[in-house]
């Protein structure tokens, strides 16, 4: 397979005139007294690799099922590719341009991969002609299954079965692909295969909605994400923008006692002096960095590296000198865990 594109490192902010592929407005789903999805509003634009994230039970799969028209919302709207999913005729038109894997796909075990794709094409009312055969060969190449296309499905590894499932979603030239936990149960090699394939599909111009617990993988392939908890939207936006808002610096000191003094001074600073700084706290030194400060602890300050000099000068004026200052690299996983651990009533939606 080709090199993995670092999609999340690109500027993937939607332009003012970007085409909306999926939009939900006040989307809500109740099961008796349980609210699975609560007034959810997400926006997915043409070309996005969009990650839908949340803890177990947060409403991700319920949301995806409503996007596909598999279940009906209690209230609210879903618009896909400009079609209202609440209208049966419009829903049918939308779904002609959507491919999805919501549960473990099922194929005929004793048919070959190619024969199974022919069945998918037939069930999708595609003509049995040369053009359809060429399309099947094209998607087999795209998912790197051409050399195993004549093997029976029962002989495929889990990763190969998942790639064939993706091929099945592509046969009908979709504009949008929805994948719910596409790497579930895969070994590390299989996860890498699917990650590379998602990058390849994105380069083909297909918009992708991806739900996964693999946050490291999400960070590497997604341009934009939404994080939900108990059916509510916590935040939505460009991956790099969200992580840049969480920038922190780490300071070490020659003596552990200086940590407490520095933290105290920063918390009791005169009003307006460092008013851009939101918190300072003592943390354990990150593992696997080769950084072993005295006492194994550091002072974490929510500030950018550009503001590090101001923090350092503030402490130096009070006779406290840092021995080293570094930037704390924030991962999507750290951001997710911190955000979802916060009580809902103190989180403002974006």
N, C-alpha and C positions, 0 to 999 in steps of 0.2 A: 504494500500500500504506500501511498505518497506520504510526504511529511505532514505532520499535524499542523494546521493553521492555528496560530494563537489568536483566535477570534476576539477573546475578551480584552486583548491588549489594544485593539483598534478602537477608534472613536466611532461607536455605533449609535450615537444619539439620533433619534428620528428627526428628519428635517421638518420644517414647517409644512411642507407639502407631501410628506411621506404617506403612502397609502396604508390605511388601516386594514389589516387582515382579520383580526378578531377583536371584538369589543364587548365587554359585559357591563351592564348598568344596573346597579342595585340588585344583582343576582343573588337570590335567596332560595335555599332548599331546606324544608322542614320534613322530618320523619316523626310524625306524632308531635311530641313536645320537644324533640331534639332538633336543634338548628345545626345542620351540617355545613351550610354555606350561608354567610350572613352579610347581605348587601355588598357583594363583592364587585369591584370595578377594576378590570384589568384591560390593558391595551397592547396589542401585538401588531407590529408594523411589518410591511413587506421587507424580507431579508433578515428579520430577526432570528437568532437562535435564542429562544426565550425559555428560561428556567422557571418552573413553578415549584416552589420549595415550601416545606412546612413539616412540623413534627408529625408523627403518626397520629391519625385521627383529626388532622387539620382541615380536611375537606378537599384535598387535591384530586383524588379519583372521582369524587362526586362532581366536582367542577368540570373535569374532563368529560364525564358522561353527559353532562348538560350541554357542553360545547358541541358534542357529537349528536345530540338529540336522542340519546339512549334513555334518558330520563328527563322529565319535564320539570322546570323550576316551579317552586311555589309562587314566586313573584320575580319581577325583574326581566331583563332582556338579554339575549345573546344575538350578536350580529357576526356572521362569518362570511368573509369575502363579499360583503355588501348585502347579504341575504339575511332576513329575519328568521331565526331558527324556530320561532313559534308558529310560523306558517308552513303547513305541510309541503306545498309546492315549492316554496323558496328553500326549505330545508333540503329537499331532494336535489335541487340545483346546486346548492352549496356542497353537499356531500359528494357530488360527482367530481369535485376538485380537491377532495381531502383524503389522505391516507392515514391510517391509525393502527397502533398496536396498544390495546388496552389491557388485555390479559394474555396469558401464554397462548401463542398461536397454535392452531391445529391444522396439520396437513395429513395427506394420505401416506402412511409410513412406507408402503411398498412401491410407491411411485417415485420416480427420480425428481430431483429439484426442478428440472426443466418441465417435466410433465405436470408437476404441481402448479407451476406458474401458468401453464396453458389452461389448467382448470380454473385458476383465478381469472384469467382473461375471458374465458367462456362465461363464467358466472357474472362477469361484469359486462356482458353483452358486446364484447369486442369481436369483430369479424375474424373468422379462422382463415387468415390470409398471410401473405408474405410480410406485410407491414407489422402485423401482430408478432410474427416470429422474430422479426428484426428488433422489435421493442423488447421482447423477452431476452434476447441475446444482449441487448444494450444494458438492461438492468442487472443481468448476471455479471457482466463485466464491471459495472459500477460498484456492486457489493463484493467484488472479488470472489465470485463463486463459479466462474465460467469453467474452471478446470475440474470442478466436482459436480457439474450440473447433471451428469449421467449416473451419478451414484444415487442409490435409494435414500430417501429421507431418514429412514431408520438408522443409517450408518453415520449420520452427521453428529458432530459434537454440539453441545449446547450453543456455543458461539456461532457455529455455522447455521444452526436452526434459526437463531435470531437474525442473522444476516439474510437468510432466505425470506423471513417474515418481512424484513425491510424491503427486499426486492418485490414482494407481493404488493406492498403499499405503493410502489413506484410504477407498476405496470400501466396504470391509467393516467400517467402524467399529472400527478397532484401538484397543486400550488402550495398546499399546507400539509405537513405531516405532524401528527400528534403521537408522542411516545410516552407511555406510562411505565416508569421503571424498566427501561430497556436493558439494563445491565444486571437485573436481579438474577442471582444464582450463578453468574459467570465467574470464572477464575480470572486472575489479573490479566492474563493474555487476552481473554475474551473481552474484558472491559476495554482494553486498549484498542482492540479491533473495532468495537462499536463506536468508541470515541473518534477514531480516525474516519470512520464511515460517516458520522454526523458532520464532521468537517468537510468531507467530500460532497455530501448532499448540499450543504450550505453554499459551497462554491458553485453548485449547479443553479443557484438562485432560488432554492426552495426554502420557504419559511418553516421553521421547526419549533414546535412547542414540546418541551421536555420536562417530565417530572421524574425526580430521582433523589435518592438519599445519598448518592455519591457526590458530596459537595466539592471535593477536590476535582472531580471530573467536570462538574458543572462550571467551576471557575475557569477551566481551561477551554471550554467550548462555547459557553453562552455569552452573548453580547449584552442581554438584558435579563433581569430576573424580577420575580415577585415573590415575597415571603408572606405566607399566611399562617395564622394560628387560630384554632377554633373557628374556622370559617371566615375570619376577618382578615382584611388586607393590612399588613403592618407597614410594608414599604414596597415600592416598585421603582425600578430605574436601571440605568446603565451600571454594569458591574464595577467598572473602574471608578465611576463617580461615587458610588456607595462606599467603596472601600477607602477612597481618598478622604471621605468625611470622618473616617475613624483613625486618622493618622495620630501616632503618639511618638514621643521620644523617651528613651531610657537613659538614666544617669546612674553612674556608679561613683562611689566615694571610698576614700582610703580607709575610713573607719565606719563600722556599722552604725555607731551612735549618730553619725552625721545624717543618716537617712531620716530618722525621726525629726531632727532639727529642720532639715530642708523641707520635709512634708509640712511641718507646722508653719513655717514661714510662708510657704506658698498658699496654705489655706487661710492664713490671717493677713494676707497682703492688703494694703490700703486700697480702697475702692477706686477703680479706674486704672490701676497700675498695669495689671496683666489681665484686663477684663475679657480677653479672647480665650483665656485658658479655662477649661471647664472642669478639670479634675486633676488631682495628683494623689497617687497612692503607692504604697510599697508592695512590690510583687516579687515572686520567685524568679530568678534568672532563667530565661528560656533554655530548654535543653538542646543539645546537639549544636551549639553555636561556638563552643570553645571559650565562652565568656564565663569566668568564675570569679566574680567580685567577692570581697571580704564578707563573710556571713551568708553568701549565696543569694543575696537580695539586691534589688534595684529600685530606683524611684521611677515610676511611670508617670509621665506628664502628657496630658492630651494637648499636643501642640505639634506644629509642623517643624521640619528641620530648619526652615527659614526663621522660625521663631525661637530656635534653640539658643541662639546667642543672647536673646533678651532674657530667657529663663536663667541662663548661666550668669549673666551680669547681675540680675536681681539677687541671686544667692551670694555671689561674690561680694556685693556691697554689704552683706551681713556676715561676712567672714567664713562662708561655706563654699568650698571649691570642689567641683566635680572632677574626677580623674579621667572620665571618659563619657562621651555622649554618642548614642547611636539611635537610628530610627528603628521603631518596632514595625516589622512587616506584618500587616493584617491580612489574614486569609479570609476567604468567604466563609469557611467553616467557623472560624472564631467569631466573625460578625454575626453569623446565623445563630450561634449558641448564645451569644450575649443578648441579641435582640429577642429571641424567643423565650429567654429566661425572664424577661421583663414583664411585670403584670400588664395586662391589656389596657387598664385604665390610665396608664401613664405614657402610652405610646400614641403619638399623633400620626395619623395616616398621611401618606404622600398623595 
